[in-house]
């Protein structure tokens, strides 16, 4: 957009010089009416810029959140893909720390998105209190928030499935290591050991059995620490899902209400189209129209 401030200032100066000249007839006309906004045949107007629409900032923030959710989804898919080769590749403590850092980054991103979605919900509520529940801006904001929330929930569900898969693979690996120790342990016992944190059986067997090397001991302890880390992640994820569940319960009625209104609108449009078609047929069959056409042919009207 071109900056015309300098041009307008020059034009205003020329008009002021014209009105100040006593020999100018336009100046005499201006003296007769001091309150007239017309100077030299040009009306002075004030340009007023409207405020930015309420929905524009909301949509911009929703677009940023959508991009961040896409980034989080990419990280979750990468995490789930890594779990498929967990047992074959995770042999060192550094690898386990890398896995823990990935889950920690995903958790931080999810918490940040959760707070931002709550902020969008509060903005929608504020707009509803200000403009009313049936305005276009409120409906758009509610729809955007519901769509983003559903997508965020799907991504977190994928992440939860990846954590469960990782936990199951670690349990199977521990059971296999116990089989190497020639100790028959059921899956229920392993689950109980994971729940209670009682891992002394591994240390005792490894210390008493000369056939087991130090590397196997460190590997089993590594799985132990990983399972404990998984438990902590599961607890934190459970709290996050509880918050998401409460939000879904709060927004469920609004989504159903919007869907009902859309279905009613479709039925109303269909019924209206049928009425328009019937009106068109009645218009063609109108006897008065046919009589007028017979009594007043076009060639007679031309005469």
C-alpha positions in Angstrom: 0.0 0.0 0.0 1.5 3.4 -1.0 2.2 6.0 1.7 0.3 9.1 0.7 0.9 11.1 3.9 3.3 13.6 2.2 0.9 14.1 -0.7 -2.1 14.8 1.6 0.0 17.2 3.7 0.9 19.1 0.5 -2.7 19.1 -0.6 -3.8 20.5 2.7 -1.2 23.3 2.6 -2.4 24.3 -0.9 -6.0 24.4 0.3 -5.0 26.6 3.3 -3.2 29.0 1.0 -6.2 29.2 -1.3 -8.6 30.0 1.5 -6.2 32.6 3.0 -6.1 34.6 -0.2 -8.8 37.4 0.1 -9.1 37.7 -3.7 -10.0 34.1 -4.0 -13.8 33.7 -4.4 -13.6 30.3 -2.7 -12.2 32.1 0.4 -15.2 34.4 0.5 -17.6 31.5 0.2 -15.8 29.9 3.1 -16.2 33.0 5.3 -19.9 32.8 5.0 -20.0 29.4 6.6 -17.2 28.6 9.1 -18.6 25.2 9.9 -18.7 23.9 6.3 -16.5 20.9 5.7 -16.1 21.8 2.0 -13.0 23.7 1.1 -12.3 24.4 -2.6 -15.0 22.0 -3.6 -13.2 19.1 -1.7 -14.8 17.6 1.3 -12.5 16.9 4.2 -13.0 13.3 5.3 -11.5 11.4 8.2 -10.5 7.8 7.5 -11.3 5.4 10.2 -9.8 2.0 10.3 -11.9 -0.8 11.7 -10.5 -3.0 14.4 -9.0 -6.3 13.4 -11.7 -9.1 13.4 -11.9 -11.1 16.6 -11.6 -14.4 14.7 -8.3 -13.5 12.9 -6.0 -13.8 15.8 -7.8 -17.0 16.9 -7.4 -18.7 13.6 -3.7 -17.6 13.4 -3.0 -19.2 16.8 -5.0 -22.3 15.8 -2.9 -22.7 12.6 0.3 -22.6 14.7 -1.1 -25.2 17.1 -2.0 -27.4 14.1 1.5 -27.2 12.8 2.9 -28.1 16.3 0.5 -31.0 16.5 1.8 -32.2 13.1 5.4 -31.9 14.4 4.4 -33.9 17.6 2.8 -36.5 15.4 6.0 -36.9 13.4 8.0 -37.4 16.7 5.5 -39.9 17.9 5.6 -41.9 14.7 9.4 -41.9 14.9 9.3 -43.1 18.5 6.9 -45.9 17.6 9.1 -47.0 14.7 12.1 -47.2 17.0 10.3 -49.5 19.4 10.0 -52.2 16.8 13.8 -52.7 16.9 14.2 -52.0 20.6 15.4 -55.4 21.8 17.8 -55.9 19.0 19.4 -52.4 19.2 19.3 -51.3 22.9 22.5 -52.8 24.4 24.0 -49.9 26.1 23.1 -47.4 28.8 23.6 -44.5 26.4 20.9 -45.8 24.1 18.5 -46.0 27.0 19.2 -42.4 27.9 18.5 -41.4 24.4 15.2 -43.2 24.5 14.3 -41.4 27.8 15.2 -38.1 26.3 12.8 -38.8 23.3 10.0 -39.6 25.7 10.7 -36.5 27.8 10.7 -34.2 24.7 7.4 -35.7 23.6 5.9 -35.2 27.0 7.0 -31.5 27.2 5.6 -30.9 23.7 2.3 -32.5 24.7 2.0 -30.5 27.9 2.7 -27.3 26.0 0.0 -28.1 23.4 -2.4 -29.1 26.1 -2.0 -25.6 27.8 -2.4 -23.8 24.5 -5.6 -25.8 23.7 -6.9 -24.8 27.1 -6.1 -21.2 26.2 -8.1 -21.5 23.0 -11.0 -22.9 25.0 -10.9 -19.9 27.4 -10.8 -17.5 24.4 -13.8 -19.1 22.9 -15.7 -18.9 26.2 -14.7 -15.2 26.5 -15.9 -14.5 22.9 -19.2 -16.4 23.7 -19.8 -14.2 26.8 -19.1 -11.1 24.8 -20.9 -11.8 21.5 -23.3 -14.5 22.4 -23.4 -18.3 21.7 -25.0 -18.1 18.3 -22.6 -15.8 16.5 -20.4 -16.9 13.6 -17.2 -16.1 15.4 -18.1 -18.3 18.4 -19.1 -21.2 16.2 -15.9 -21.0 14.2 -13.8 -20.9 17.4 -15.6 -23.9 18.9 -15.2 -25.9 15.7 -11.5 -25.1 15.4 -10.9 -26.0 19.1 -12.8 -29.3 18.7 -10.9 -30.4 15.6 -7.5 -29.6 17.1 -8.5 -31.4 20.3 -9.5 -34.5 18.5 -6.3 -34.6 16.5 -4.2 -34.0 19.6 -6.1 -36.9 21.3 -5.3 -39.2 18.4 -1.6 -38.4 18.5 -1.5 -39.0 22.2 -3.3 -42.3 21.8 -0.6 -43.4 19.3 2.1 -42.4 21.8 0.3 -44.4 24.5 0.3 -47.5 22.3 4.0 -47.0 21.6 4.8 -46.9 25.3 2.7 -50.1 25.9 4.5 -51.8 23.1 7.9 -50.8 24.5 6.9 -52.1 28.0 5.8 -55.4 26.6 9.1 -55.8 24.7 11.1 -55.1 27.8 9.2 -57.7 29.8 9.7 -60.3 27.2 13.4 -59.5 27.1 13.7 -59.8 30.9 11.9 -63.2 30.8 14.3 -64.4 28.1 17.3 -63.3 30.2 15.8 -65.3 33.1 15.5 -68.3 30.9 19.2 -67.9 30.2 19.7 -68.1 33.9 17.7 -71.4 33.9 15.1 -69.9 36.1 11.4 -70.4 35.2 9.5 -67.2 35.9 6.0 -66.5 34.6 4.8 -63.3 33.2 2.6 -62.6 36.2 5.7 -62.8 38.4 7.5 -60.4 36.2 4.6 -58.0 36.3 4.6 -58.2 40.1 8.3 -57.5 40.3 7.8 -54.5 38.0 5.0 -53.3 40.3 6.9 -53.8 43.6 10.4 -52.9 42.3 11.8 -56.0 43.9 14.7 -56.9 41.6 17.1 -58.6 44.0 16.4 -61.9 42.4 18.4 -60.8 39.4 21.4 -59.8 41.4 21.4 -63.0 43.6 21.2 -65.3 40.6 23.8 -63.4 38.7 26.2 -63.4 41.7 25.6 -67.1 42.6 25.7 -68.4 39.1 29.2 -68.5 37.6 27.9 -69.0 34.1 26.5 -65.5 33.9 28.8 -62.8 33.0 28.9 -59.2 34.2 27.6 -57.9 30.8 24.4 -59.8 31.3 23.9 -58.4 34.7 24.3 -54.8 33.5 21.9 -55.6 30.6 19.2 -56.8 33.0 19.6 -53.9 35.3 19.3 -51.7 32.3 15.9 -53.2 31.5 15.0 -52.7 35.1 15.7 -49.0 35.0 13.9 -48.7 31.7 10.8 -50.3 33.1 10.8 -47.9 36.1 11.2 -45.0 33.7 8.3 -46.4 31.7 6.1 -46.6 34.8 6.8 -43.0 35.6 5.9 -42.0 32.0 2.7 -44.0 32.2 1.7 -42.3 35.4 2.3 -38.9 33.9 0.5 -39.8 30.7 -2.4 -41.1 32.7 -2.8 -37.7 34.4 -2.6 -36.0 31.0 -5.3 -38.3 29.6 -7.5 -37.5 32.6 -7.3 -33.8 31.7 -8.1 -34.6 28.1 -11.0 -36.8 29.1 -12.5 -33.9 31.2 -12.1 -31.5 28.2 -13.9 -34.0 25.9 -16.7 -34.4 28.3 -17.1 -30.6 28.5 -17.0 -30.1 24.8 -19.1 -33.1 23.8 -22.5 -31.4 24.2 -21.5 -28.5 22.1 -20.2 -30.7 19.2 -23.5 -32.7 19.2 -25.5 -29.5 19.2 -23.5 -28.2 16.2 -24.1 -31.5 14.4 -27.8 -31.4 15.1 -28.1 -27.9 13.7 -26.3 -28.9 10.5 -28.6 -31.9 10.0 -31.7 -29.7 10.6 -30.3 -27.1 8.1 -29.9 -29.8 5.4 -33.5 -31.0 5.9 -34.8 -27.5 5.8 -32.9 -26.7 2.5 -34.2 -29.9 0.9 -37.8 -29.1 1.9 -37.4 -25.5 0.6 -36.1 -26.8 -2.8 -39.2 -28.9 -3.1 -41.4 -25.9 -2.4 -39.6 -23.9 -5.0 -40.1 -26.6 -7.6 -43.8 -26.8 -6.7 -44.1 -23.1 -7.0 -42.5 -23.1 -10.4 -45.0 -25.8 -11.6 -48.0 -23.8 -10.3 -46.7 -20.7 -12.0 -46.6 -22.5 -15.4 -50.1 -24.0 -14.9 -51.7 -20.6 -13.9 -54.9 -20.2 -16.0 -54.8 -16.4 -15.8 -51.4 -16.4 -17.4 -52.5 -18.6 -20.2 -55.6 -16.4 -20.8 -53.5 -13.3 -21.0 -51.2 -14.9 -23.5 -54.1 -15.8 -25.7 -55.9 -12.4 -25.5 -52.8 -10.3 -25.8 -50.4 -11.8 -28.4 -47.0 -10.3 -28.8 -47.7 -8.8 -32.3 -50.8 -6.9 -31.0 -48.7 -5.4 -28.1 -46.2 -4.1 -30.7 -49.0 -2.2 -32.5 
